[in-house]
C-alpha cells in the first residue's frame, strides 16, 4: 500500500505526460484492489482472532443478535397503541395458523382456533352467569389440563387478573392465598374440591362441571376488545404465589409487561415456531406458566401438556409426540438419570432442555446418557427484577454475564454475613462489593427498566425485599435472597439461599410456616425448622429441632397426623431432632447454620433423632438408616 501511494504521488507530479496519466489510473486501480483484499483478509482472520481471545465468540455473537432483535420487538410492543398484550399475541397466532396444533393432552388435541373458541365460550359463560367483569381477580385451583388454558384466556378476554393457586396447599395457607388478592370468584376442577371446605364460605364458587351445559350453549364468536379496554402495560396479569419469611405464601404481582418479558425466555434460548415443547411442571408455577405456556404462545409452537411428571413415561411421551424442547427443574433430571437404563435412551428428537436448578454432576450424567441435548440453565425469581441465562451451556453455571444485560440491569454481588443474616457494611455504612470469584448476595437496582412490583396487599413484605442506601444515599435495590458467585470469565454460579426459605422437590418451603404448624402439636413447645443437604439430591430436605413441653414425651403419631393434614408432602420435616433447649443468636433468632451443618447424622449428636418413614411415620433414626439414605438406598 505504501509503495502504491508513492507511485501515485510520483504520477501526479508527472501527470502532464500521457504515459504517466495511464500509470496513474493503473496505480489507483491497483490501490483499490489492494485495499479491498486487505480488508477482506482482515475480516477473514478477525473471527479466528476473536475466537482465540474468546472461545465463546460464536455463542456470544448469536446471543447478542438475538437480544438486539428481541429488544427492538419488545420496545415496539411497549410503544404500541392500543396496548399489545400476551392475549393479542395469542390472537395473532390464531390468525396466522388457526389449524396448527396448540395443545396435545392425553388422547385429545386442540388447534389454536379450537382453544380460541373454547375460551370465547368460557368468557361469555363467566360474564353472564358469574358476573365476572373487567378488573376482577379470579382464583384458579386446578391441575394441569387444557381447561386451565381455556380459563386463563377467557379471563384475559374479560380484562381480569388470574390468581394461580397451588393446589397442594391446605387450610390457613389456602384461605390466605385466596383472600390476599381480593378475589371473590374461585374456579376449581371437580377433583380439587375437598381442600376448599374452609375457603368456600368466603367465596363465590363457580364449578365448571356444574356449568358445563351453559358453557356449551354460549357463543364462540370473538369478544369485544372494549371489555378489556382499561388493561395497560402496568396492569396485573397474574398473581403467582411464592413462599416467604412470614410463613404464608406471598402473591407476587406479575404485570402485563413482566409476563411478556418472561415469556421471551424461549426466544432467547433458541426455541422456534416449529418446535414441540413438553410441559409437565405445574401451571401455577412461573416455570410452567410463563416460561412454558405463554412462552409457547409467543413462539407459536405446540405444547404437549401432562398432568404431572412421570419418570417412567417421560421419554415415551417425547418419542410419541416428537417433542423437541423439554422443561426441567434439577430434581427432574436426577429422576430421569436414576430411572432404569434402556437401549432406546438416545432415540428421541429432544434438542433443547430449558430450566433451572441442575447440579453439575447430574448435568454431565444426563448428557452422557441421553445424548447431545443443549441444556439452557436459567436463573430468576418470580418477583425478581433480574435474571441470568447460561446461553453458552457451560456445565454447572446458571448464567453468564453479557454487556447488553449489564447495560439494562444494574446488579451486583455484595458481602453478606450468614451468621448475622445481614449485608456487611463499610465504615460509611454502605454495602461492599465482592471481587470476582467470591460469593456474595445478589442485589439488583430497582429502576423503570427493571421494576419490582412487590406482593399484593402486603407492603411490609414488599419493603423487606428492598435494600436502601446500598452504595449511595437514596438508592434502592431488590434483595434476591440468593448467594451467587461470578468467575473471571463472567459465568454465574448459584451457591446457596439465605433467610427462612429452602427449596425441596422443586418447591420453596417457608420454615416459619412449618414451625407454626409444628408448635400446634400438643407435645411441642418450640421448633426450629431448616433445610439439610442430602448427598445426590438437589436442594435441601426439611428438618426440625424441637423442644418438648415439660413432663411430655414426643408423640410421633400426633405429629405425623398434624403435618400430613396441614402441610404438602414436600414441606413436611423428614427429620426431627429433640433438644432440651434451642440455641438463639444475640438478637434472639434461632441458630440454623450450625444445626444445618450437623445435618441428620446420629453420630454427630447426642440428641434423639427421628426419621419420617412414609409407611410407619416418625421412627427413631439409626446409623444404618443414615448410611442407607446417604448411599441412595433409601429414596426421599
N, C-alpha and C positions, 0 to 999 in steps of 0.2 A: 504493500500500500504506500509506504514512504517513497519507494522508487517511482511508483506511478505518479505521485504528487510532484516529485522533482521533474519528471518528464513533462508533465502538464505545464508547469511554470516555465520550463525551457521553451516549449512550443508556443506559449502565449507571447513570449518575448520575440519570437521569430514568426509571428502569425501572418506577417505581410507576404511571406513566401508561400506559394501554393502547396508545396510538399509538406511544409510544417503544419499548414491548416489541416491537411489529411491526417498527419500524425497526431495532431491534437484531438481530432474526433475519434481516432482509433484508441488513443490513450484513455479518453473519457469513457468509451465503451468498456475498455478493459477494466478500468477502475470500478465501474458499476458492477461488473460480474465478480470481481474480486471481493467487493464489499458484500454482495448478495451471498456468495458462497461462504464467506466468513461468518455471516450472521446465521446461515443455515447450519454450518458446522457447530457453531456455538450452541444453537438451540438443540442440536442432536446430542451434544455432550452434556448439556445442562441437567437432564434427568439423571444421568449417571452420577454427576457431581452431587446433585441434591440427595440421591439415594445413599451415596457413600457418607454424606453428612447426617442423613436422617433415614434409617432403614424403613420407616413407616410413611415415606413420602407419598406413595400412591394412595394409601388409605386416607392420609391427611387431605390430599387433593380432592378425592372423591367426596369425603365428608364436608369439606369446605364448599364445594359446588352445591351439594345437596342442601346445606344450611342456608346458603345465599338464596337459592330458588325458593325454599320453604319460607324464609323470612320475607321475601318480596310478596309471596302469596298471602301470608298472614297479615301483612301490612295493608294489602288491598282489601282484605276481609274487614279489618278494623275500620277502614275509612268508608266502606260501602254503606249506602243508604238506599232502602231500609236495611236494618241490621241483618247480616247473613249468619244464621245460627247453624249448629250441627244438624238440626231438623231440615233446614234449607239444603244442606249438603246431601242429606238422605233423599230429599225430593228430587234433586238434580240427578242423583244416581238412578232413581226410578224412571225418569225421563230418558236417561242415556241408555240404560239396558234393563227395561222392565221385566224381561223374561229370564234374566240371569238368576241362578240360584243364590239366595241370600243366606237362608238358614236351613241347615240339614240337622234334623233331630230325630233320633231313633229311626222309626220307619216312615217319617214324614219329611217333606221338604217344602220350602216356601220361596217363591221368587220375590224380587224387590217389589213387584206390583202386588203380589199377594199380601205381603206384610203391610204395605201402604193401605190397602183396602181394609184389612183387619183392624188396623189402628184407627181408621176413619170410623168404623162401626163402633169400636170401643169408646172413642171420644164422644160420639153422639149419645151413646147409652149413659156414659158418666155425666154428661152435661144435662140430659133430660131427666134421668131417674135418680141421680145422686147430687144434683145441683152443684157439680164441680165447675168452677169458673176460673178465669184468669186471676193469677195472684195466689191461688190456694196452694197449700202444701199437702201432698198426698203420700202416705207411707205405704211401701211395698214390703210385704212379709212373705216372700216366696223363694223357692229354689230355682235352679237353672231350668228354664223351659221357654219355648217360643212366646208364651203369653207374657212373660216378663218384658220382652222386647216390644210386643204389641202395646202393652200398657204404658211403658215409658214414652213411646212415640205418641200415643194418644194424649197423654198429659202434656207433652211438649206442644202439640197442636192446639191445646186449650190454654197455653200460657201458664202452666202450673209447674211447680217445683216438686221433684220426686225425692222422698227420703228413703234411702235404701237400707232397710233394717237387716241386721244379721239374724238369720232365723235360728241360730244356736243359742241366743241369749234368752234369759228367763227372768221372771218375777220383777224385782225392783229395777234392774237394768233395762228390761224391755219397756216398762212403763216410762222410765226416764227418757229413753230414746224416742219414744212416741211423742211425749209432751214437750221436749225441749225445743222442737222446731215449730211449735204452734200448729201441729197437724190436727185435723178433726175428721179425716177420712182415712180409712185403712182398707187396703186391698190385700186379701190373703188367699193363698191357694188352699183348697179343701183339706189337704193333708197337713197343713201347718196351723190348724185352728186350736189345738189343745193348749199351747202355751199362752193363748190370748185371753184366758179367763180373767186375769187381773186387769187387762187393758180395756176390754170391751165395754165395761160400764161407762168409760170416759170417752167413747168414740162413736162414730157412725160407721158401722162396718158394712162394706159392700162385697158380698161374697159372689165371686164370678160364676160359681156353679149355679147358684140360685138365679142369677141374672142372665144366664146363657140364652134363654129364649128371646129376651129383649135385645140382647146384643145382636143376635142373628136377624132380627126384624129391622134393625137400624140400617140407614142408607150407608153405602160405602163410597159415596161421592166425596170429593175434596172439601175440606172445611174452609171457611172464610178466614184468610190471614189476619183480618181485623180482630179475631178472637185472641190473638197474641200480640196485638199492636204495641203494648206497653213494655214488651221484653227488650232489654238492651244488653250491650256488651257486659255490663257490670251486674246484671240481674242474676240471682242464684239459679243455677240449672239443676243442681243436685245437693243433697246432704249425704255425705259418706262418713260413717262413724269410725272413730279411732280411739284407742284406749288412752287414758291419761292418768296423771298422778292423783286426780280426785277420787279415783276408784270407780267412776262411772264413765261410760263412753262419751266422747265429745263429738258433736256433729260438725264436721269440717264443711265450711261453705265453699262449694265449687261453683264459681261463676261461669257464665257462658264463655267468657274469654279463656278461663283456666281449662274448661272442658275441651275447647278447640286446641289449645296448646298441648295438652296431654295426649290428645288423640293423634297428634302428629308424630308420635314416637315410632309408629310403624313405618312412616315415610322416611324418617331419619335412619331407621335400621335397614332400609332397602327392600321393604315389602312392596310388591307390585299388585296391580288390579287383578291379575290372573292367578294370584296365589290363593291357596285354601288354608285357612287358619283354624286350628283346633282349640276350642275354649272349653275347659272343664273347671277352671278356677271360678269361685262363686261370683256372680254378677253384682253382689252387694259390695265387692272389693274394688278398689281403684284399678288393680291389675286386670281383673276380669272385665269390668265395665268400660273403663276409659282407654286403657292400653289395648284391650281386646276388642270389645264390641264396637265402640264408637271409632276406634282406630280402623276397624274393618270398613265401617261406613265411609270414612274419609278416603280410604283407598278404593272402595267399591269392589271388594273381593267377597269370597264366600266363607261363611262361618259354619264349622261343624261343632254343634253345641252338645255338650254332655251334662247330665245332672250332677255328677261328681267324678272325681278321679278314680281310675281303676288301673292298677299296675298290670294286671293280667290281660286287660282288653286294650291297653294303650296303643301298642304297635299294630294290633289287628285293626283297630279303628283307623289308624293312619294309613294303612295299606288299602283298606276297603274304600275310603273316601278320597284317596290320593292327596293326603294332607301334605303341604309343603312348608308350613310355618307352625311351630308349637310355642305355647307359653309355658313357663315353669316358675316355681319357687324352689329354693335349694333342696328342700325335703323331697320334692317330686323326683328330681334327678337321682337322688340316693335310692329312692324306692325302685326306680327303673333299673339302676345298677345292681340292686340286691335281688331282683327277680331272677328266676331260673334262666340260664342261658339257652338260646335256641339257634338252630342253624340259619334261620332267616332273620337274625337280629339286624343285619345291614340291608335287608331287602325292603326298602321304603323310598319315598320321594321327599322326605323331610330335608330341607336345605338350611333352615334357619330356626334357631331357638332363641326366644326373647323372654327375659325375665330378670329375677334378682335373687340374691342370697345363695349363690352357688359356690361351694367350697372348692379350693384349688384341686384337692385330691379327687373329689367326685367329678369335677370338670374333666380332668385328664382321663379318668376311667370311662366316663361317658363317651368321649370322643374315640377312645381306643376300641370300645365295644360296638358302638352303633354307627361308626363311620364318620365321614367328612361332613359334619354339620357345623355351620357357622354359629357360634354362641355369642349373642349380643347381651352382655350383662349390663343392667341399668341400676341407678340409684336415685331415690327420691322419696319424699314423704307426701302423703295425701294432701296435707295442708301446707306443705313447704313451698318456698319460692325459688328453689334452686335444685338442680339435679345433674347427674352425670350419666354418660353412656360410654361403654367400652367399645368404640367403633373399630378399634384395632383387633380385638379378640385375644389380647394377652391373658393367659390363664391366671386367675386369681384376682385380677383388678376389677373394680366396679365402675371404672370410667377412666377418661383421660382428659387432661386439660387441653383447651383449644383457644386460640387468640380471639375468635369470634364470640365464644362463650364468655370469656373474661370481659370482653368489651360490653356485653349486655347484662352480665350478672356479676355484681361485686361481692365476692365471697372470700373467706379467709379461715385458716385454722388457728385457733388461739390456745394458749396454755390452759389446762384445766386440772384442778386438784380433785382427784376422785375420792379422797378421804373426806375432805370438807364439802365436797359436792358443789363447787363454785369455781368460776374462772379465776386464774391468777392475775393479780393487778400489779402494776409497777408503782414507783414512789409517787407518781402523779395521780394514781387511781384509775389508770386506763389499762385495757387488756394488752396482752403481749402475744405477738405473732410467733408461731413456731417455725423454725427453719425447715427447709426441705429434708425429708427423710424422717422427721419426728412426728409423733402422734399429737393431735390436737382436736379441740372441739370445733366442729363446722358451724360457722355463723354466716349469714348472708344478709347484705344490706337491703332494707325494705325501701323500694322506690316505685315510681309509677310503672317502670318496665318490669319490675319484679315485686309485685304486691303480695301482702299477706292478708287474706280475707278473714282469718280467725275462725271462731266457732260460734254457732248460732246461739244467741241469747246466753252467752257465757263470757262476759267481758273479763272476769277475773282470770279464767284460764287463757283467754286470748292474750292478756297482758303478761302472763307468766312465760309465754313463748317469745316475748320481746326482750332484747337486751338494749339498754340505753347508755349513752355516753361510753361507747366501746373504745373508740380511738380519739374522738374529739367530743366536746360538749354538744349535746343536741342530736347526735347521730342515732340511728335506730336500726337494729339488726334482728333477724329471725334466728332463734336458737334451735338448731336441728335436734339437739339431744344425742348426737352421734359423734363418736371419736373416729377420726379418719387419719390417714397418712398419705402424703403425696411424695413420690420419689423424685429423683433428679431428672427423670425422663418425662415427668408430668403424669404418670399413672397414679390413679387414686385407689386406695385400699381401705376397706371397712375394718375397723379394729374392735369396736365394742359399743354398746348402748349405755347411757348413763341414766340416773334417776330411778324412778319406780316402775319401769316397764321393761319386760324382756319378751323375747319372741320364741314361740314354740309351735311346731306344726304349721308354720306359715301364718300364725296369728299373734297379734300383740296381746300380752297379758298384763293387766294392771295389778301390781302387787297390793295396792291399797284395797281394791275391791275384794280380792281373795282374802285378805286379812279381816275385813269387815264380816265376811261370811263365817270364817273360822271362829271368831270370838263369840259368835252366836251359839256355838255348841256349848252345852251345859258345863262340860268339864274344863274348857279352855278359858283362861283368864287373859292371856296376852299372846300375840302371834307376830312373828316377823317373817315375811314372805320374800323370797328372792329366787333367782334362777341359777342353776348349776349346769356346768358343761358335762356332756356325755361323750365319750370317745366315739368317733364315727358319725356323730349327729350334728346337724346344723342347729344354731340357736341354743337355748338353754331350757331345761325342764324345770318345772316348778318344785320348790322345796320350801318347807315351813319349819321354823324353830319356834316352839311354843312353850309357854309356862302354864302349868295346870293350877287350878284353884286349890286352895288349902284343903287337905284331907280328901282329895278326889283322885281317882285313877283315870288313866286315859281310856276313854270309851271309843274303841275303834269302830264299832258298829254304828253308833250315832254320828260319828264324824263322817263316815262313808256315806250314810244316807243323806246327810245335810249337803255335802259337796256335790253329790250326784243330782240332787233336786235344784240346787242353786247355781251351779257353775257348768259351763260347757266342758266337754272332756279335756280339751287342750289346756284349760285353766286350773284343773284340779291338781293339788300338790301330789307329786308322785312319792315324795319322801317327807316324813315328819320326824323332827328331832326334838326331844324333850329336855329342857334345861330348868334348873331351879330359879334362875333369873336371866333376863335378856339384857345384854350389854347395849349401852346407848352412847352416843357421842356427847361432846360438850354442849351441843345445842339440843340434846335430848331426842336425837333421831336414832332409830335402830341402826346398829352397825351391821352392814350387809357384806362388805368386801371380804372380811376375814372368814365369815361363815361360807360365802360362796367359794372361796379358795379351798377350804377344808372339804367341801362337797359332801358326798354321801358315803365316804369310805369309813366303815366302822372302826378300822384300825387307827384313824386319825382323831378319835374322840372317845371319851368315857361315857357319853350320854346315851340314853336309849334311843334307838333309831327304828323307824317303821317304814315299810315299803308298800305301796298300793298295788296289790296283785289283782288283776281285773276280775278274776272269779272268786277270790277269797276276801277281798277288802284289804285293810291295813294289817300287815303281819310283821313280826319282828325281823329286822334286817340282819343278815349274816354275811360273813366274809365271803363265803362261797357264792352267795347271790350277787355280791358286789362284783366279783370276778366274771360271773356269767353276763352281767349287764355290760361291763367294760369290754368284754370279748365279743359282744353281739349275740350271745346265745339266748339271752332274754331280750326280746324286742319291745321297745317302748313306742 
